[in-house]
Amino acid sequence: MASYLIKYILCSGILLAVYHFLLEREKMLHFNRFYLLVAMVFSLLVPLATIEMPSEMIREVVPDNVVSNRPIINNGPDQAAQSAPIQHNASLPVYLPWLVYGLIATALLLRIGFQFLVIFRSKSGRRIVPFEMAKLVLMPGDTPTYTFFNFIFISQKAFDDQAIPKEILTHELAHARQMHSLDILFTELLIALCWFNPVPLLFRRAIRLNHEYLADDAVIAGHTNVREYQLLLLDTLLTHRRTTLASSFNYPVTKKRLAMMTTNINLRIQFVKKVFVALLLPALAFALAEKTYSQEAATKSAPKPESKIEATPASGSEAVSEIEMKQFYATIEQYTKYVKNGKGRTNPVVNMRPELENELYAVYERMTDVQKSQVKAKDITVFRMSIPVKQAPTPEMFENWKRPDVFGIWLNEKHVPNSELNKYKYSDIAEYDLSKLYGGALKGRRYKYQLDILTNDYFDKTYDERVNNRVLIGRRGWFNPQEAPKKGK
């Protein structure tokens, strides 16, 4: 959560700075309106995105060995029962931050609702006059002119005396036609729900100012003399307070509005800035999105020391006699037990001493391709894992692993909370294996990936045993190198 908040605030701040320094003074008003709205949504959603990256892009190397005595993912529902209970440190209740957030957000949403109520009650019982696609709501007293959706609130006395300049009505009608109230309402809701981020307050100010630019531009487009309109704007500027949900002719940014009316348009510069924005958004998305690393892609680039040390004999005449083949099959059958799994099916399970497995693998290596195919035809699989190789993660990967909504952590064969990684540095990790969960394996879990990690100390402690215990022999019905039973059990 802390990572999301930091990225959200950072992204919204960058996009607001880009608007302030590059776009605000350019007379591309409709593009700026679109940019401001998209920027608020973009900065809110991008930190939630996840990008699955091939490990080659970051020079990640994942050994292609699979450790038989480490917890392995299966698609059954009994995974949780095999995991060690997670220890939680004493801390504040988990719900307390959410409670505080909810109370403040609710108070701000109620404030918006109250403002809605004030506006709609203010037009109740008032005289309403149709005016093009909008409606004029005639208010008593010296009421400032403002717009909310298609309602334009004006002074009844000024209307009856025909003292309202047509430029002011055209200005407010532009607010109504372009539905500026939708932008304002969306911004207010975002501020209420994301009150912890101060940047949307600045976005609201920029959006309101751009609305005034758009409305002023609509007035000038009606062949109104710019200087005369500027003088009218200064003469009619009032200081009355109004509801924050309404668009008003009297928005206190007169100086900037006057300057924008006379701003020259340079299409080439505007095009360059639009291209920059188009390139900036995907760059920010890539930089701020969470990144997970594809185990499959990593395996393709992983070093395979086995290929240099152990070579399979070339095909030719029989290298294993018929007697040896019979002994090979008989030994495997002797150490095969038939057990029932959780679904009531009977599966053959081969369990023998590592020394005997190594002897059978030596026989298997001497077999020709034809003999090996005969072994496979009998539903027997012989597999030897690679020699363990140390490979530490990158600092970025290590920090990403601390997200409990993405990764489930098994540290030195024990299921631990992600916060346990705070006790280590990325250089303390000697080996890791990332597996993506599918189907039933996702049931009841927050995370999408299971990550098995070995520290340097644990790697060194178990290295000799793992090197001497790399052969797996199985019968069809259970065998999968990633679902092998623990050795010596």
N, C-alpha and C positions, 0 to 999 in steps of 0.2 A: 504493500500500500504506500509506504514512504517513497519507494521508487516511482510509483505512478504519479504521486503528487508533485514530486520534483520535476519530472518530465513534463507534466501538464503545465505547470507554472512557467517552466523554461520555454516550452514551445509557444505558449500564448504570448509571452513577453517578446520573443524573437519576431513573431509575426506582427505584433503591434509596433515594434521598432521599425520594421520594414515599411509599414504603412506611414508612420510618422515622418521618416526621413526620405522616402522615395515616392510615395503615392499621394500624400495628402495635398500637396500643392499643385498637383497635375489636374487639369480640367477634364478628367475622364470619370465623371461622377457615377455613372451606372456601373462601370467596372469596379470602382472603389466600394460601392454599396455591396456588390456581390462578394468582393474580397473580404470585407469585414465580417459578413455573416458566415462565409465558409471558413475563415480563419478561426472563429470561435468554436465551430463544430469540429474542425480538423484537429485543433490542439486538445480537444476533449477526448477524441477517439483514438488518435494515433498511438498514445502510450499503451492502449489496450491491444493493439495489433501484435501478432506474432509472425515472425518471418523464419521459415525453416531454411537454414543455410547449409550448403555442402561444406564439409570441413576443409576442403582444399583452399577455400577462400581465405581461411585464417591459419593455414598450415597445421591444422589439427591432425594428429595421428592417433588412431585408435587401434590397438593391437587386435589381430583377428583371432586371438585365443579366447576360449570361453572357459571360465574357471568352474569346475564341477562342484566345488563345495561352497559356492556363493548362492544367495537366494535368487531364484530364477522365476521369471514371469510365466504364468500359465493362464489359460482362459477359464479356469474353474473358479468357483466362488469361495474356495477355501484358502485363498491367498492371505486374507487378513488374519486367519487363525494361526498361520505359520509365522507371522511377523511378531517381533518382540514389541511389548507395549511401549508407547511413546511417553517419555518423561517430560512433563511441562514444568517450567520454572515458575515459582510464585511471582505473580505480577498482578496488575490491575485487571479487573474483569474484562473479558473480551468485548462485551456489549457496551462498556462505558463510552468509548469514543463514538460509537454509532448513536448512542443515546444523546450525547451532546450535539452531534451533527444534526440528528433528527429534530431536536428541540429548536435549534437556531433556524434550520431550514423551514420548519413549520411556521415559526413566527414571521419570517420574511414572506412566505407565501400568503399568510393571513393578511399581511400588510398590503400585498398586491390586490387581494380580494377586496379589502376595504376601499382601496382607491377605485376599483371597478365600481363598487357600490356607490361611492360619492359621485362619480361621473354620471351614472345612469339615474341616480336620484335627482341630480341637478337638472336633468332635462324633463323630469316628470312634472306635468302640469304646465309646461312652458309652451309657448307658441312655436310651432315648427313650420318653416317655409321651405318648399322644394327649391333647390338651386342646382340646375343641371343634374349631374349624377349624385349630388350630395344633398344634405338637408341642413338648413340654417336653424339653429336653436337660439331663440331670442331670450337673452338673459337680462334680469333687472340690474339697475345700477351701472356703475362704470366698470364693466367686466372686460378683461383683456380677451383678445381674439385667440382662440386655439382650436385644434382639430383632434377628434378621436374617431378613428375609422371614417365613416362617411358623415359624421356629424360635425358641423362647424359651429362653435359657440361664439356668438357675438353679442354686443350690447343692443338691447331692444331700442333704446333711445337713439343710438347712432343709426340704426337701421331705419327707423321711422323718419329720422331727419335726413336720410340719404347722405349721411356724413362719412360713410365707409368708402374709401377709394377702391376702385375696381382692382387695382394692383394687389391690395391686401386680400381680397376675395380670391383672386387668381392664385395667389401664393398658397392660401389655405386649401383651395380646391386641388392643387397639385399634391399636397400631403394626402388628401383623401383618395385621389385617383391612383396614386402610386402605392397605396396601402402601407404607408410608413408606420402606422400603428402596429402592424404585425411585427415589424423589426423591433420596435420598442418593447412590445409585450414579450417577445422571445428573449430579448436581452435581459429583461427584468426577471424572467423565470430562471434563466441561466445564473444570474447573480444570486438568486435565492438558493438554488440548489448547489452552487459552487461558491458559497460565501467565503470559503477558506482561501480562495485565490483572488487577490485584489485586482488582477489585470482586467477582468471583465468590466470593472467600473470605468476603466479608461477606454475600453471598447465602446461602452455606452455613450461616452462623451463624443468619441469620434463619429459614431453612427448618427447621433443627433445633429452634429455639425454638417455631416454630409447630406442629411435630409434637408437642411436649410439651403445648402448649395443647390440641390436639385429643385427645390421650390422656387428659389430665386431665378434659376435658369429657365424655368417654365414661364415666369413673368417676363423676363427679357426676350424670350423666344416669341412672345406675343407682340413684338415690335414696340415695346416700351423703351423709351430713352433711358440708357443706363444711368446717366448722371441724375436725371429727375427721380428715378427710382431710388437711388442712393440717398438723395435728400429726403424723400418720403420716408424711407426706412429710419433715418435719424430722427425725423419729426415725430414719428408714431411709436418709437421705442418706449415701452412702459416698464415699470419695475414691479408690477403686481406678481405675487406668487401664484403658482398654479399646480395642479396635480402632475406628478412626474411621469404619468403614463401618456400625457397628451403632447401633441406637436403644437408649437406656438410660434406665431410670427415674431414674438418678442424674445427669442432665444438670445442669451447674453454673449454672443460671439460676433458682435457687429463688425468689428474691425476685420476679422478674417473673411467675413461674408463680402464686405466691400472690396477687399483685395481680389477675391476669387472672381468677382463679376468682370474684372478687367484683365484677367490672366490670359495670356496668349497661348494658343494650342500649338505644340510641336509634335506632329504625328510620329516622327522618327524616334524621338526620345520616349514617347509613350509606348511605342512598339517594343523598344529595348527593355523597358521596365516590365512590360507584360511578359515578355519572354523570360526575364529573370525570375519573376514570380512563378511562372510555370515550371521552371527548373528547381526552384527552391523547395516547393512543396514535396515532391518525391524524395528529394535529398533529406529533408527533415524527417519524412516518414521512415526512411531507411535507418537514419541515425538514432531515432528515438524508439522505434518499435522493439519489442522484446525479440531476441534471437534464440532459436533453438538449433541444434546442430544434428544433421542427419547422420545416424549411425551407419546407414547403408553406404552413403557417399564416403564416409571416413574409411570404411573397410576397404574400399577400392584403392585407396592410396596408402594403406597401412603397409609397413614393411613386413615381409614374410621370411623370417630367418630360417624357418623350416625348409624352404625350398633350396637353401644353400647347404644345409647340413644333411638332409635326408632325401635322397633321390629314389624314386620308384624304379625298380629294375625294368629294363626295356622288355617288350614282348618277344617271345621266341619259343624254344622248346620248353616243356614243362620243367619248372624249377622246383616244384614241390611234388613229392611222390604221392601215389594214391593212398598209401598207408598214412602219410602225414595228414592228408586231407581228411581221412576218416577220423584220425585222432583230434584234428581241429574241430570238426563238427561234434564229436563225442564230448570233448571238454566243455564246449559251450552249452550243450544240452545238460551236462552234469551240474553246471552251476546256474541253471535256469530255474526260477521259481515262478509259479503262476498265482498271481494275486488279483483280488478284486479291487477295482478303483471305486471312487465315490459314486459313480453312476451305475454300479452293479456289474460292470463288464470285467471279464477276466483277461488280464494282460500278462505276457511273459516278461519277467525282469531278470536280467543277468547280473549277478553280483559275485565277483571273485577278487582275489588278492591282486594288488597292482603288479607284483612280480609276474604272476601268471598272465595277466593281460599283456604285459610287455612281450612275453614269449610268444603269445598268439599273434601279436601285431608283427613281430619279426617274421613269422611264418607267412602272414598275409602279404607282407612287402615282397616276399620272394615269389609270390604267385604270378602267373601270367594274367593277361587281361581276360582271357577266357575263363580261367579259374576264379578270378574275382567276380566276374559276371555270374558264375554259378553260385558263389556265396550270396550275392545280392538276390538271386532268384529264390533262395531259401529264406528270404526275409531276414537276413543277418547283416548288420551294419557294423563295420569296424572303422573307428575314427580316432585320430590322434591330434590333440590340440597343439597349438604353437607354444614355443617357449615364452614365458611371460617377459614382457619388455616394459620398462618404466617409461611413462610419458605423462608429464604434468599438463594440466589444462592451462589455457590462457587466463589472465586476470579477469577479462570480461566474461568468459564462460563461467568461471568460478562464482562471480557475483550473481549471474543469472540463476545459478542453481539454488539460490536462497529463496526463490519464489515458490511457496507451497502450493500455489494454484497451477503450477506447471510441472514441477518435479517432485517425485517421491524419492527420498534419500535412504539408501542402505549403506552405512558406513562400517567398514570392516565386518561385514556379514550381519549387521544389526540395523533394524529399521529405527531411524532416529528423526526427530523434527529437523526441519531445514535450518533452524536457528543454531543447531549444533555446529554448523560450518563456520560460525563466527569465531569459534575457538581455533581455527586453522587458517593458514595462508594457502594460496593456490600452489605454492611450491612444496607444500607438505603432502600433496597428492601424488602418488606414484602411478596409479592406474585407475581408469574409470570405464564403465560400460553403460551406454545409453540404449534403452529399449523403449519403443513406442507401444502404448497399450491400445488394444483393439477389442471391440465387441464386449463380451462378458467381463473381460479384465478391467474395464472402466467402471463397472458397477460399484457404487458406494465409495468411489474415490474422487477427490477434488482434482488430482493431478492427471496429466496426460502422458507423462514419461516416467519410467522407473530408472533410477540412476544408481548403479553399484559402484562404490568408491573404495579404494584401498589406500591407506596412508603409507608413507615410506617405511615406517617401523613395522607395520603389519605385512607389507609386501616382503620385506627382508626376512621376517620371522617365518613366513609360510612358503618362501621361494623353493627350498629344496624339496619339500613335500609335493608341491605342485608340479615341479619339473619331473619328478619320478612317478607321478600319478596322472599322466596326460592321456592315457589310452581309454577309450570308451567302446565297449562292445555291447550291442543291443539287438533285441529281436523286435520285429515290427509289431506295433500295438502300443508301444510307449516311446520308442527312441526318437529323440531329437537332441542334437548337441546342446541346445539351450534348455532342455527339460530333463537332463540327466539326473538320476538320484545321487545323493551325496556318497562319496567314496568311503569305504570302510565302515558303513553303517549296516 
